Amino acid sequence: MLTLKKENNIYILSLENKPVNALSIDFISELSSLIDELSNDDNIKGLIVSSNLKHFCAGADLKERASMSTEESINTVYSIKSLVSKILNFPHPTLSLIGGACLGGGLELACSCDFRLCSDTAVFSLPETSLGIIPGAGGTQLLPRIIGITNAKEMIFSGEKIDANKALSYGLVSCVFNKTELLDSGLKLMSKLTSNSSLAINATKR
């Protein structure tokens, strides 16, 4: 469900949980364990989170969630929240490369990274309120810090999708690229960021 490649001291972590990278229990567990492992890797200087599929991440696995008890559902939300916290506190620069759908927990995952770039096909949404729930894995906290409280409230209260250009105008992403340019652009940015002192960057993040 995950692939990991290395470009110099930059790791590219690609999500591949078909068909839409839904955050199932097994997928969350595998991703969380890998983040723990990378956090303790002395050779890493930066982490890129991408997708090998059409979509970045469609959020929680709702088919799996439908068969869960209330307690199991709560525990799953906390598992996603723990994953988001691990990426948020990752000691090196992090960057998400987003194409296609970036919804719910997938957007919370992207927001936990230091930077976000997207393709012109990207679509963003926190649809939880339309399902009678809230963005409980960090969305209510992370999104306002990135795009401002008014824009965040509009996205969360309405549950509506925004396209790449609107995400750029909000400051949710730094740049919009053609899909074929996204990875190279991400590597170029990450190479610039990681050219400085790792110790200084780590201290700054803390």
C-alpha positions as CSV (number, residue, x, y, z in Angstrom):
1,M,0.0,0.0,0.0
2,L,3.1,2.2,0.3
3,T,6.2,2.7,-1.8
4,L,9.3,4.5,-0.7
5,K,12.0,6.0,-2.9
6,K,15.1,8.0,-2.2
7,E,16.5,11.0,-4.1
8,N,19.8,11.9,-2.4
9,N,18.6,12.5,1.2
10,I,15.0,13.2,0.2
11,Y,12.5,10.4,0.7
12,I,9.4,10.1,-1.6
13,L,6.6,8.3,0.2
14,S,3.8,7.3,-2.3
15,L,0.4,6.2,-1.2
16,E,-1.1,3.3,-3.1
17,N,-4.2,1.9,-1.4
18,K,-6.5,1.3,-4.4
19,P,-8.8,2.7,-5.6
20,V,-8.7,6.1,-3.9
21,N,-6.2,5.9,-1.0
22,A,-9.0,5.6,1.6
23,L,-7.7,5.7,5.1
24,S,-8.5,2.1,6.2
25,I,-7.3,0.8,9.6
26,D,-4.5,-1.3,8.0
27,F,-3.4,1.6,5.8
28,I,-3.3,4.0,8.7
29,S,-1.3,1.5,10.7
30,E,1.2,0.9,7.9
31,L,1.7,4.6,7.2
32,S,2.0,5.5,10.9
33,S,4.7,2.8,11.4
34,L,6.7,4.0,8.4
35,I,6.6,7.6,9.6
36,D,8.0,6.4,13.0
37,E,10.8,4.6,11.1
38,L,11.6,7.6,9.0
39,S,11.6,10.0,11.9
40,N,14.5,8.0,13.4
41,D,16.5,7.7,10.1
42,D,19.7,9.7,10.4
43,N,20.1,9.9,6.6
44,I,16.8,11.7,5.8
45,K,16.7,15.4,5.2
46,G,13.2,15.8,3.8
47,L,10.0,13.9,3.2
48,I,7.6,14.1,0.2
49,V,4.2,12.5,0.5
50,S,2.6,11.8,-2.9
51,S,0.3,9.3,-4.5
52,N,0.7,6.6,-7.2
53,L,-3.0,6.7,-7.9
54,K,-5.3,9.3,-9.6
55,H,-6.3,10.7,-6.3
56,F,-4.2,11.9,-3.3
57,C,-6.5,10.6,-0.6
58,A,-10.3,10.5,-0.4
59,G,-10.3,10.4,3.4
60,A,-11.7,7.8,5.7
61,D,-12.7,4.4,4.4
62,L,-16.5,4.9,4.8
63,K,-17.3,1.3,3.7
64,E,-15.1,0.0,6.5
65,R,-16.5,2.6,8.9
66,A,-20.1,1.6,8.2
67,S,-19.6,-1.8,10.0
68,M,-17.8,-0.3,13.0
69,S,-19.2,0.2,16.4
70,T,-19.2,3.8,17.9
71,E,-16.1,2.9,19.9
72,E,-14.3,1.5,16.9
73,S,-15.1,4.6,14.9
74,I,-13.8,6.9,17.6
75,N,-10.6,4.8,17.9
76,T,-10.1,5.1,14.1
77,V,-10.5,8.9,14.2
78,Y,-7.9,9.0,17.0
79,S,-5.6,6.8,14.8
80,I,-5.8,9.3,12.0
81,K,-5.3,12.1,14.4
82,S,-2.1,10.4,15.8
83,L,-0.8,10.0,12.2
84,V,-1.5,13.7,11.5
85,S,0.4,14.6,14.7
86,K,3.4,12.5,13.7
87,I,3.7,14.2,10.4
88,L,3.1,17.6,11.9
89,N,6.0,16.9,14.3
90,F,8.2,15.2,11.8
91,P,11.8,16.6,12.5
92,H,12.5,17.4,8.8
93,P,10.7,19.5,6.1
94,T,7.6,17.8,4.7
95,L,5.8,18.4,1.4
96,S,2.6,16.9,0.0
97,L,2.1,16.6,-3.7
98,I,-1.6,16.6,-4.4
99,G,-3.5,15.5,-7.5
100,G,-7.2,14.6,-7.8
101,A,-9.3,14.3,-4.7
102,C,-7.9,15.5,-1.4
103,L,-10.8,15.1,1.0
104,G,-11.6,14.8,4.7
105,G,-8.8,12.9,6.4
106,G,-6.8,13.2,3.2
107,L,-6.8,17.0,3.5
108,E,-6.0,16.8,7.2
109,L,-3.0,14.6,6.2
110,A,-1.9,17.2,3.6
111,C,-2.3,20.0,6.1
112,S,0.0,18.3,8.5
113,C,2.9,18.8,6.0
114,D,4.9,22.0,6.0
115,F,4.2,22.7,2.3
116,R,1.7,21.7,-0.3
117,L,1.9,21.7,-4.1
118,C,-0.9,20.5,-6.3
119,S,-1.7,19.7,-9.9
120,D,-4.4,21.5,-11.8
121,T,-6.7,18.5,-11.4
122,A,-6.7,18.8,-7.6
123,V,-9.9,19.1,-5.6
124,F,-10.1,19.9,-1.9
125,S,-12.9,19.5,0.7
126,L,-13.7,18.8,4.3
127,P,-17.2,17.2,3.8
128,E,-17.6,15.9,7.3
129,T,-20.5,18.3,8.3
130,S,-22.5,16.9,5.4
131,L,-22.2,13.5,7.1
132,G,-23.2,14.9,10.5
133,I,-19.6,14.8,11.9
134,I,-16.7,17.1,12.2
135,P,-13.1,17.1,10.8
136,G,-11.9,15.4,14.0
137,A,-8.3,14.5,13.1
138,G,-7.0,18.0,13.2
139,G,-8.8,19.8,10.4
140,T,-10.6,22.4,12.6
141,Q,-7.1,23.4,14.0
142,L,-4.7,23.0,11.0
143,L,-6.8,24.5,8.2
144,P,-7.5,27.9,9.9
145,R,-3.8,28.3,10.6
146,I,-3.0,27.8,6.9
147,I,-5.9,29.7,5.1
148,G,-7.3,31.9,7.9
149,I,-10.3,31.3,10.1
150,T,-13.0,32.8,7.7
151,N,-12.0,30.7,4.7
152,A,-11.6,27.6,6.9
153,K,-15.1,28.1,8.4
154,E,-16.6,28.4,4.9
155,M,-14.9,25.2,3.8
156,I,-15.9,23.3,6.9
157,F,-19.4,24.6,7.4
158,S,-20.4,24.2,3.7
159,G,-18.4,21.0,3.0
160,E,-18.1,22.2,-0.6
161,K,-15.2,21.4,-2.8
162,I,-12.7,23.9,-4.0
163,D,-10.5,23.6,-7.1
164,A,-6.7,24.1,-7.4
165,N,-6.9,27.8,-8.3
166,K,-9.1,28.6,-5.3
167,A,-6.8,26.6,-3.1
168,L,-3.9,28.7,-4.4
169,S,-5.8,31.9,-3.7
170,Y,-6.5,30.8,-0.1
171,G,-2.8,29.9,0.4
172,L,-3.7,26.2,0.9
173,V,-1.1,25.3,-1.7
174,S,2.0,27.2,-2.7
175,C,1.9,26.5,-6.5
176,V,-0.2,24.8,-9.1
177,F,1.5,22.7,-11.8
178,N,0.6,20.4,-14.6
179,K,0.4,16.8,-13.3
180,T,3.5,15.8,-15.3
181,E,5.5,18.6,-13.6
182,L,4.4,18.0,-10.0
183,L,7.1,15.6,-8.8
184,D,10.0,17.4,-10.4
185,S,8.7,20.7,-8.9
186,G,8.4,19.1,-5.5
187,L,11.9,17.7,-5.6
188,K,13.3,21.1,-6.7
189,L,11.6,22.9,-3.8
190,M,12.6,20.2,-1.3
191,S,16.2,20.3,-2.6
192,K,16.3,24.1,-1.9
193,L,14.8,23.6,1.6
194,T,17.2,20.9,2.6
195,S,20.3,22.6,1.4
196,N,20.5,24.4,4.7
197,S,21.5,23.1,8.2
198,S,19.3,20.2,9.3
199,L,19.9,21.1,12.9
200,A,18.7,24.6,12.4
201,I,15.7,23.5,10.4
202,N,14.8,20.9,13.1
203,A,15.1,23.5,15.9
204,T,13.0,25.9,13.9
205,K,10.2,23.3,13.4
206,R,10.3,22.6,17.2
